[in-house]
Amino acid sequence: MIEAIGLTKRYGSKVAVHDLSFTVRPGRVTGFLGPNGAGKSTTMRMMLGLDRPTAGEVRIDGRRYAELKHPLRTVGALLDAKWVHPNRSARAHLRWMARSNGIPERRVDEVLGMVGLADVANRRAGGFSLGMSQRLGIAAALLGDPKILVFDEPVNGLDPEGIHWIRRFMQGLAAEGRTVFVSSHLLSEMALTAEELVVIGRGELIAQCSTKEFVDNAGTQAVLVRSPGAAQLQQLASDQGLRVRSTDVDTLLIEDATTEQIGELAAEHRIVLHELTAQRGSLEDAFMRMTGNAVEYHTNLGAQATELTTSGVAR
Ligand SMILES: Nc1ncnc2c1ncn2[C@@H]1O[C@H](COP(=O)(O)OP(=O)(O)OP(=O)(O)O)[C@@H](O)[C@H]1O
């Protein structure tokens, strides 16, 4: 389990992370979601003892990183896939890491097999594609067989096959009972990968909840209606305070409404409907609205939900 408690990081006057508290539990993939610059990498670096918090702390199975007796056996991380000596082979790179951390060398071939790099184990890591480098980074994270894994944007720049592989691999690690914490700036990606989400914007917590709950709330709801009585229905819906756009003579788009609501309104006034369809706005657009600046967004997502003020600062 990973616990962030009141985590804050300032770089001079820049506040990268502010009073961030959340919990990451084992047995599922938890997505760490936020737009570029939201503070995900900074938070992950603090988790791994690579950056010192200005305030607050991170506990890994109840301890600070610096207190862990065998860090690599407790928590494995992929932060920067290109962090290898370019002239070393994949196997030599992992052997060097294993040796310096008291991990038996036989584990090297095990992890190379797990990530599908056994056939290229003796090739120069500097010549690896991004996808292969990511696999090597994951192999390094797995060397100590840790129960906790932290991956920073592992699918960035990968082709669909690479993305699919990493997604399935992370889900497999979680299914073994491990704690898997993975960052991304794409809600659509996290919706397919993670069961639980920690969402941040401008260094502050926006929500911690299940992915389903977040996605259900993130998409804007609208109802598309096609009807010979569109004009009358437009008037009725407007009278109820709904925002209605007419997209064609017989077609309306009614925002923040449900199909039940519009269907019943039409029935009450004996208006014939030819189509009644629920429409979802783009998930990414909704996500940017929720995490970006200059938005007023009220959410009741999860226990730790916060409310964004017009300046985008959570309170
Ligand atoms: N060493 C540093 N010195 C000054 N500012 C920094 C430093 N590291 C990060 N920042 C700033 O802190 C903020 C958070 O950055 P961070 O890299 O953690 O965000 P992120 O969510 O991981 O985004 P990205 O996906 O773009 O890396 C950004 O505004 C960034 O410019």
PDBQT file of the ligand as one rigid body, heavy atoms in Angstrom, charges set to zero:
ROOT
HETATM    1  N1  LIG A 401      13.043  20.686 -10.843  1.00  0.00    +0.000 N 
HETATM    2  C1  LIG A 401      12.043  21.543 -11.056  1.00  0.00    +0.000 A 
HETATM    3  N2  LIG A 401      12.214  22.872 -10.910  1.00  0.00    +0.000 NA
HETATM    4  C2  LIG A 401      11.219  23.747 -11.102  1.00  0.00    +0.000 A 
HETATM    5  N3  LIG A 401       9.964  23.394 -11.452  1.00  0.00    +0.000 NA
HETATM    6  C3  LIG A 401       9.713  22.086 -11.616  1.00  0.00    +0.000 A 
HETATM    7  C4  LIG A 401      10.732  21.094 -11.420  1.00  0.00    +0.000 A 
HETATM    8  N4  LIG A 401      10.164  19.860 -11.644  1.00  0.00    +0.000 NA
HETATM    9  C5  LIG A 401       8.868  20.098 -11.961  1.00  0.00    +0.000 A 
HETATM   10  N5  LIG A 401       8.592  21.414 -11.950  1.00  0.00    +0.000 N 
HETATM   11  C6  LIG A 401       7.299  22.054 -12.222  1.00  0.00    +0.000 C 
HETATM   12  O1  LIG A 401       6.341  21.461 -11.376  1.00  0.00    +0.000 OA
HETATM   13  C7  LIG A 401       5.116  21.248 -12.087  1.00  0.00    +0.000 C 
HETATM   14  C8  LIG A 401       4.736  19.785 -12.044  1.00  0.00    +0.000 C 
HETATM   15  O2  LIG A 401       5.626  19.053 -12.894  1.00  0.00    +0.000 OA
HETATM   16  P1  LIG A 401       5.575  17.470 -13.078  1.00  0.00    +0.000 P 
HETATM   17  O3  LIG A 401       6.650  17.086 -14.049  1.00  0.00    +0.000 OA
HETATM   18  O4  LIG A 401       5.554  16.813 -11.778  1.00  0.00    +0.000 OA
HETATM   19  O5  LIG A 401       4.153  17.294 -13.767  1.00  0.00    +0.000 OA
HETATM   20  P2  LIG A 401       3.562  16.041 -14.518  1.00  0.00    +0.000 P 
HETATM   21  O6  LIG A 401       2.142  15.952 -14.110  1.00  0.00    +0.000 OA
HETATM   22  O7  LIG A 401       4.404  14.844 -14.319  1.00  0.00    +0.000 OA
HETATM   23  O8  LIG A 401       3.606  16.503 -16.009  1.00  0.00    +0.000 OA
HETATM   24  P3  LIG A 401       4.375  15.843 -17.250  1.00  0.00    +0.000 P 
HETATM   25  O9  LIG A 401       3.528  14.679 -17.622  1.00  0.00    +0.000 OA
HETATM   26  O10 LIG A 401       4.356  16.951 -18.251  1.00  0.00    +0.000 OA
HETATM   27  O11 LIG A 401       5.746  15.490 -16.750  1.00  0.00    +0.000 OA
HETATM   28  C9  LIG A 401       5.318  21.781 -13.485  1.00  0.00    +0.000 C 
HETATM   29  O12 LIG A 401       4.810  23.091 -13.551  1.00  0.00    +0.000 OA
HETATM   30  C10 LIG A 401       6.821  21.782 -13.639  1.00  0.00    +0.000 C 
HETATM   31  O13 LIG A 401       7.225  22.794 -14.513  1.00  0.00    +0.000 OA
ENDROOT
TORSDOF 0
